[in-house]
């Protein structure tokens, strides 16, 4: 049975699917729509994404898409480990601008549900890390936005990777929270 734990911002949830090990290896239902629907999680996923990062200290994010292409995300790690981060961008929320971090790893077999209204990103903690995630809307370059990963106003407790952080050009040029005109409002979001 899948376990679900609400995090410091209750709309963010850690999901840990059951995993059955034996001498052959393991079996796990990593996604079961009916099981999640019993917990009130009913999201129509439209795309699966797979990211590989060779180096520890690789940062991807903090990304979000604005309506009508806003995305829910269900993130998991199949190899290695990451520090996963979600930042509340829902105007009017008591936690606006607050981040929640969760270590996801292949060993822990856990996932993070990031709903619409949050920016999402992560830092790899191990070499050769692979991240898979479901999204509820297709990617749209016109609707994609990036929040600066190291914005001091966010005070995200990133670990020291012991190496230079690797970023894309897009992520290096991201906006600070104070520069973002968020289209998300807490009274319009579920939860």
C-alpha positions, 0 to 999 in steps of 0.5 A, spaced: 500 500 500 502 506 498 503 511 504 502 518 503 505 524 508 503 531 507 509 536 508 510 543 512 505 546 506 500 540 506 498 541 498 505 538 497 505 530 499 511 525 499 508 519 496 512 512 497 509 506 493 510 499 496 516 495 493 516 488 494 523 485 494 525 478 493 531 474 490 530 476 483 530 483 484 523 488 486 516 489 483 513 496 485 507 499 482 510 506 482 503 510 480 496 507 481 491 512 479 485 509 483 489 508 489 491 516 489 484 518 487 482 514 494 486 520 497 483 525 493 489 526 488 485 526 481 490 528 476 490 527 469 497 526 467 499 527 460 506 527 459 512 523 463 519 526 463 526 523 464 532 527 466 539 525 467 545 529 470 552 526 470 554 531 476 552 532 483 551 539 484 547 540 478 541 544 479 535 544 475 529 549 476 526 553 479 521 552 474 513 553 473 508 554 467 503 559 467 496 558 465 493 555 461 499 550 461 500 550 469 503 543 471 502 539 477 508 534 477 509 527 480 517 527 481 521 520 483 528 518 482 530 512 479 538 512 480 542 517 485 539 522 489 536 529 489 534 535 494 527 536 491 524 543 492 518 546 491 516 554 492 509 556 494 507 562 488 500 562 490 498 570 492 494 570 498 497 564 501 500 564 508 506 560 505 507 565 499 515 565 498 516 559 502 520 553 500 519 546 502 525 541 501 525 533 501 530 528 499 528 523 494 532 517 492 532 511 488 534 508 495 528 511 499 523 510 493 519 516 495 516 521 490 514 528 491 507 531 489 508 538 487 501 541 485 500 547 480 502 554 484 509 552 486 515 553 482 519 546 482 527 544 482 532 540 485 539 539 486 543 532 484 546 529 490 550 523 487 553 522 480 549 519 474 542 521 477 536 520 474 529 523 475 522 521 472 516 526 473 509 526 470 506 533 468 499 534 467 500 539 462 504 539 456 511 543 456 510 550 453 516 555 452 511 561 451 508 559 458 514 557 462 518 561 467 524 560 472 525 563 479 532 564 481 534 557 485 539 561 490 534 567 491 536 570 498 529 572 499 527 564 499 533 562 503 532 555 501 537 550 505 541 548 499 546 543 501 554 544 499 555 539 494 562 540 495 563 542 487 561 547 483 554 548 482 552 546 474 546 550 471 543 551 465 544 558 462 536 559 462 536 557 470 542 562 471 538 568 468 532 566 472 528 572 476 528 573 483 521 572 487 520 580 487 520 580 480 515 575 478 508 577 477 505 570 480 498 568 476 496 563 482 492 565 487 491 561 494 483 561 493 483 558 486 487 552 488 485 546 491 487 544 498 
